[in-house]
Amino acid sequence: MLLMRDWMKQGVLTLGPEASAFEALRLCRERRIRHIPIVEDDRLVGIVSDRDIRSVSSPLGDPQRVDALKRTRLEDVMTRKVITAAPEDTIVHAAQEMYERKIESLPVVSGEKLVGIVTSADVMRALVAVIGVREPGHSRIAVQAHKPGDLAEVTGIIQNQEVDIFSVLSSPGKVSSPDRTLILQVATRDPTNVIRSLEEAGYDVHWWHHLQ
């Protein structure tokens, strides 16, 4: 299982609520980050993004912009109700939270203490690892499933060909329809026999792709 603790960034760069928006924006640019957790007495009290800072600053070219950023405290612009995750939560939980709440990072806390952060890029990295996008010598096939039990039958047919299954993804069909597309990554350069066996069993194999 993919846990947050395995994918989170540790040693997170943080600032205090009394720091200025200018410091935060400079840190974002220098370290090429977009979100800074705000910590006070080892407790996570907020989070600020480069977008938050830009939304309250004057336009580029304004001679007063720098002074205004230096006067603005992060406690005045940070998000206080921070959506967080625990180290034992799954990366799937992170993906769902980010998608539903339209956010791009999740601070990871143990109790009230910040122990890491997971970004949308980390979630994507975990997904790539799960589906094995760049596994050499593998092939990917898509099989149309119509009823419960098809996944077990499909995997059984593939195993009968003495081919290992590296990963399985299931894509739902139309609403209220039992149809699903099963996307399987199999450990063979030539899935011809696998495809033939599936088709002989009545399955529609949409395509296959050899991974270099």
Phi, psi and chi 1 to 4 in degrees:
 res  aa     phi    psi   chi1   chi2   chi3   chi4
   1 MET       -  138.4 -175.8  178.8  -67.2      -
   2 LEU   -86.3  112.0  -63.3  171.7      -      -
   3 LEU  -103.4  154.5  -58.7  180.0      -      -
   4 MET   -57.5  -38.1  -59.6  -72.5  -85.4      -
   5 ARG   -62.1  -24.6   67.2 -175.4 -175.7 -165.6
   6 ASP   -84.2  -16.7  -60.1  -39.3      -      -
   7 TRP  -122.3  -10.4  -64.2   92.5      -      -
   8 MET   -73.5  151.9   67.9 -175.9 -172.8      -
   9 LYS   -84.8  131.6  -66.0 -178.8  176.8   69.9
  10 GLN  -102.6  175.5  -58.7 -177.3   51.8      -
  11 GLY    59.7   46.7      -      -      -      -
  12 VAL   -68.9  137.3 -175.0      -      -      -
  13 LEU   -74.1  127.7  -64.0  170.7      -      -
  14 THR  -131.9  166.3   64.7      -      -      -
  15 LEU  -137.2  164.4  -71.6  172.0      -      -
  16 GLY   -91.8  162.8      -      -      -      -
  17 PRO   -63.9  -20.7   20.4  -31.6      -      -
  18 GLU   -84.6   -8.9   75.3  -70.8  -16.2      -
  19 ALA   -66.3  159.3      -      -      -      -
  20 SER   -90.8  158.5   69.9      -      -      -
  21 ALA   -62.2  -30.9      -      -      -      -
  22 PHE   -63.1  -44.0  179.4   80.4      -      -
  23 GLU   -62.0  -43.1  -68.8  176.8   79.1      -
  24 ALA   -64.8  -44.6      -      -      -      -
  25 LEU   -65.8  -39.0 -170.9   57.6      -      -
  26 ARG   -64.3  -40.6 -178.0  174.2   60.6 -176.5
  27 LEU   -64.1  -41.2 -171.5   60.8      -      -
  28 CYS   -59.7  -43.0  -73.4      -      -      -
  29 ARG   -71.9  -43.3  -70.8  172.8  174.4  172.5
  30 GLU   -68.2  -39.0  -69.9  178.1   -9.6      -
  31 ARG   -99.4    1.1  -60.4  -58.6 -176.0   92.4
  32 ARG    55.1   51.4  -63.8 -176.8  178.9  179.8
  33 ILE  -123.0  164.8   56.5  177.1      -      -
  34 ARG  -120.4  -12.8  -61.5 -175.5   61.9 -173.4
  35 HIS  -135.0  136.5  -57.6   85.5      -      -
  36 ILE  -126.7  116.0  -58.1  175.3      -      -
  37 PRO   -67.6  143.3  -21.5   34.4      -      -
  38 ILE  -105.7  122.9  -50.4  -56.8      -      -
  39 VAL  -122.3  139.0  173.9      -      -      -
  40 GLU  -137.8  123.3 -173.8  174.5   34.5      -
  41 ASP    53.5   45.1  -62.2  -31.9      -      -
  42 ASP    66.4    8.8  -69.4  -30.4      -      -
  43 ARG  -108.6  138.6  -65.7 -176.2  -56.3  107.6
  44 LEU   -74.0  119.8  179.1   69.7      -      -
  45 VAL  -117.3   -6.3  -64.9      -      -      -
  46 GLY   178.1  180.0      -      -      -      -
  47 ILE  -149.0  145.4 -169.1  167.8      -      -
  48 VAL  -132.8  144.7   68.9      -      -      -
  49 SER  -116.9  161.8   70.2      -      -      -
  50 ASP   -59.9  -30.9   57.5  -13.4      -      -
  51 ARG   -67.0  -39.4 -176.9 -178.9  -60.5  176.0
  52 ASP   -58.1  -43.5  -65.6  -29.3      -      -
  53 ILE   -67.8  -44.2  -61.8  169.3      -      -
  54 ARG   -65.2  -30.0  -69.1 -167.7  179.7   95.5
  55 SER   -69.0  -22.8   68.6      -      -      -
  56 VAL  -108.0    3.0  -62.0      -      -      -
  57 SER  -102.2  158.3   61.8      -      -      -
  58 SER   -74.3  164.4   52.9      -      -      -
  59 PRO   -64.0  156.6  -19.7   31.5      -      -
  60 LEU   -58.1  140.5  -71.2  172.5      -      -
  61 GLY    97.7  -16.5      -      -      -      -
  62 ASP   -72.6  121.6 -174.2  -26.5      -      -
  63 PRO   -63.7  -17.7   21.5  -32.7      -      -
  64 GLN   -94.1    0.4  -57.6  -59.5  -42.6      -
  65 ARG   -61.7  -49.1 -174.0  171.0 -170.2  -94.2
  66 VAL   -62.4  -45.7  171.7      -      -      -
  67 ASP   -61.7  -39.3  -72.9  -19.8      -      -
  68 ALA   -65.5  -41.0      -      -      -      -
  69 LEU   -64.7  -37.3  -73.5  172.0      -      -
  70 LYS   -69.7  -28.7  -72.1 -178.6  177.6  179.9
  71 ARG   -82.3  -21.3  -70.0 -166.1  -57.1  -91.7
  72 THR   -81.3  123.7  -57.4      -      -      -
  73 ARG   -87.4  146.6  -56.9  -63.0  102.5 -176.2
  74 LEU   -64.2  -29.4  -66.5 -177.9      -      -
  75 GLU   -61.6  -19.8   61.7 -173.8   -7.8      -
  76 ASP   -89.0  -13.9  -63.1  -35.5      -      -
  77 VAL  -123.6  -13.0  -63.0      -      -      -
  78 MET   -73.0  156.5   69.9 -175.4 -173.4      -
  79 THR   -84.0  123.8  -61.8      -      -      -
  80 ARG   -90.4  -35.0  -65.4  178.0 -179.3  -87.5
  81 LYS   -88.0   85.7  -66.0 -177.6  178.2 -179.7
  82 VAL   -86.3  132.1 -174.2      -      -      -
  83 ILE   -81.4  122.7  -52.2  -58.1      -      -
  84 THR  -124.8  173.2   64.0      -      -      -
  85 ALA  -136.2  164.9      -      -      -      -
  86 ALA  -103.5  156.4      -      -      -      -
  87 PRO   -57.0  -29.0  -24.7   34.1      -      -
  88 GLU   -88.8   -3.4  -58.8  -58.0  -42.9      -
  89 ASP   -68.5  156.6  -72.3  -21.6      -      -
  90 THR   -86.8  158.7   66.8      -      -      -
  91 ILE   -66.8  -24.9 -157.0   74.3      -      -
  92 VAL   -64.7  -38.7  174.0      -      -      -
  93 HIS   -60.0  -43.1  167.4   76.9      -      -
  94 ALA   -61.7  -45.7      -      -      -      -
  95 ALA   -60.8  -42.7      -      -      -      -
  96 GLN   -66.4  -43.4 -175.1  172.4    0.6      -
  97 GLU   -62.3  -45.1  -73.7  -73.4  -84.7      -
  98 MET   -64.0  -40.6  -70.0 -178.9 -172.2      -
  99 TYR   -67.6  -48.9  174.3   75.2      -      -
 100 GLU   -71.0  -34.0  -67.7 -179.9  -10.0      -
 101 ARG   -98.0   -2.0  -62.3  177.6 -177.7  -86.6
 102 LYS    56.6   50.8  -64.8  179.5  173.5   58.6
 103 ILE  -122.6  163.4   55.1  178.0      -      -
 104 GLU  -117.3    4.3  -64.4 -175.9   -0.7      -
 105 SER  -155.1  154.6   68.2      -      -      -
 106 LEU  -132.8  111.8  -85.3  179.9      -      -
 107 PRO   -63.6  142.0  -22.1   34.4      -      -
 108 VAL  -106.4  123.9 -176.6      -      -      -
 109 VAL  -124.6  148.1  -62.9      -      -      -
 110 SER  -117.4  108.4  179.7      -      -      -
 111 GLY    70.7 -119.5      -      -      -      -
 112 GLU  -109.5    1.8  -66.8 -175.8  -25.9      -
 113 LYS   -89.1  131.0 -175.8  177.2 -178.9 -179.6
 114 LEU   -74.0  125.3  179.3   71.5      -      -
 115 VAL  -119.7   -8.6  -65.1      -      -      -
 116 GLY   177.2 -177.4      -      -      -      -
 117 ILE  -149.2  142.2 -168.7  168.4      -      -
 118 VAL  -119.4  129.6  169.0      -      -      -
 119 THR  -108.6  171.2   66.2      -      -      -
 120 SER   -60.2  -31.1   55.4      -      -      -
 121 ALA   -67.0  -36.4      -      -      -      -
 122 ASP   -66.5  -39.4  -62.4  -40.4      -      -
 123 VAL   -62.5  -43.1  171.6      -      -      -
 124 MET   -63.5  -40.2 -176.0   62.4   68.9      -
 125 ARG   -61.9  -40.7 -177.5  164.2   54.5   92.3
 126 ALA   -66.1  -41.0      -      -      -      -
 127 LEU   -62.2  -42.7  176.8   61.2      -      -
 128 VAL   -60.3  -40.2  168.2      -      -      -
 129 ALA   -65.7  -38.8      -      -      -      -
 130 VAL   -66.3  -46.2  168.6      -      -      -
 131 ILE   -86.6   -6.5   64.8  176.5      -      -
 132 GLY    62.2   49.7      -      -      -      -
 133 VAL   -56.0  -38.4  169.0      -      -      -
 134 ARG  -109.1   23.9  -64.0 -172.6  180.0  -81.8
 135 GLU   -71.4  114.0  -72.7  -65.9  -36.8      -
 136 PRO   -69.9  148.2   26.2  -33.7      -      -
 137 GLY    79.4    8.4      -      -      -      -
 138 HIS  -106.9  162.2  -72.8 -166.2      -      -
 139 SER  -129.8  155.6  -60.9      -      -      -
 140 ARG  -121.8  130.0 -168.4  173.3  -65.8  123.0
 141 ILE  -125.9  151.7   58.8  175.7      -      -
 142 ALA  -118.6  125.4      -      -      -      -
 143 VAL  -121.4  132.9 -177.2      -      -      -
 144 GLN   -83.6  124.0 -168.6   67.9   32.6      -
 145 ALA  -108.2  143.3      -      -      -      -
 146 HIS  -120.9  -17.1  -59.3  -74.0      -      -
 147 LYS  -147.7  161.4   63.3 -175.8 -174.5  -57.8
 148 PRO   -58.6  140.1  -24.5   34.5      -      -
 149 GLY    97.7  -12.7      -      -      -      -
 150 ASP   -64.5  -37.2  -82.7   -6.3      -      -
 151 LEU   -61.1  -44.6  174.6   58.6      -      -
 152 ALA   -62.7  -40.2      -      -      -      -
 153 GLU   -68.4  -42.7 -175.6  174.6    1.8      -
 154 VAL   -61.8  -47.1  166.3      -      -      -
 155 THR   -64.9  -34.2   55.5      -      -      -
 156 GLY   -64.4  -42.4      -      -      -      -
 157 ILE   -61.0  -43.2  -68.4  171.0      -      -
 158 ILE   -65.3  -42.6  -65.1  173.2      -      -
 159 GLN   -65.4  -32.1  -70.5  171.9  -15.2      -
 160 ASN   -64.3  -22.5  -73.0  -21.6      -      -
 161 GLN   -86.1    7.0  -67.5  -65.4  -39.6      -
 162 GLU    58.1   41.6  -61.9 -176.8  -10.5      -
 163 VAL  -117.4  128.6  173.0      -      -      -
 164 ASP   -77.3  146.2  -72.3  -26.7      -      -
 165 ILE  -101.1  120.4  -61.0  171.7      -      -
 166 PHE   -84.5  -40.5 -174.2   84.0      -      -
 167 SER  -158.0  157.4   66.4      -      -      -
 168 VAL  -135.4  128.5  179.9      -      -      -
 169 LEU  -119.8  146.6  -63.4  176.6      -      -
 170 SER  -124.1  121.8  177.4      -      -      -
 171 SER  -107.9  120.2  175.0      -      -      -
 172 PRO   -67.7  152.6   26.1  -34.4      -      -
 173 GLY   -89.9 -145.1      -      -      -      -
 174 LYS   -68.9  157.8  -63.0  179.7  179.6  179.2
 175 VAL   -57.2  136.6  176.8      -      -      -
 176 SER    69.0    7.4   74.5      -      -      -
 177 SER  -101.8  138.6  170.5      -      -      -
 178 PRO   -77.1   -8.3   30.3  -34.8      -      -
 179 ASP   -64.4  139.3  -69.3   -1.7      -      -
 180 ARG  -144.4  151.2  -56.2 -176.0   72.2   83.5
 181 THR  -102.5  121.4  -60.4      -      -      -
 182 LEU   -95.7  120.8  -54.0  175.4      -      -
 183 ILE  -107.6  112.7  -55.9  172.3      -      -
 184 LEU  -115.8  133.2  -57.4  101.0      -      -
 185 GLN  -100.5  120.5 -174.7  162.9  -41.9      -
 186 VAL  -116.5  147.2  -67.6      -      -      -
 187 ALA   -86.9   68.2      -      -      -      -
 188 THR  -154.4  144.4  177.5      -      -      -
 189 ARG   -77.7  -25.9  -69.9 -179.0  177.2  -84.6
 190 ASP  -127.2   98.4 -176.7    3.2      -      -
 191 PRO   -87.0   18.4   34.8  -35.7      -      -
 192 THR   -54.7  -48.0  -57.8      -      -      -
 193 ASN   -66.3  -36.2  -69.1  -24.5      -      -
 194 VAL   -62.9  -47.2  169.7      -      -      -
 195 ILE   -63.1  -42.2  -66.2  172.5      -      -
 196 ARG   -61.9  -43.6 -178.2 -177.1  -60.4  114.9
 197 SER   -64.3  -39.6  -63.8      -      -      -
 198 LEU   -66.6  -41.6  -71.2  168.0      -      -
 199 GLU   -67.4  -36.6  -70.1  176.5  -21.5      -
 200 GLU   -65.2  -27.7  -71.3  174.6   -7.8      -
 201 ALA   -84.1    0.7      -      -      -      -
 202 GLY    97.9    9.8      -      -      -      -
 203 TYR   -93.2  145.4  -72.1   99.9      -      -
 204 ASP   -94.5  114.1 -178.4   14.0      -      -
 205 VAL   -97.5  113.4 -177.3      -      -      -
 206 HIS   -71.3  -46.0  -64.4  -65.1      -      -
 207 TRP  -163.7  165.6   47.2 -100.3      -      -
 208 TRP  -142.6  153.6   70.1  -87.4      -      -
 209 HIS  -142.8  126.7  175.8   64.5      -      -
 210 HIS   -85.4  127.4  169.5   60.0      -      -
 211 LEU   -89.8  119.6  -58.1  174.9      -      -
 212 GLN   -70.4      -  -61.0  -64.3  -29.0      -
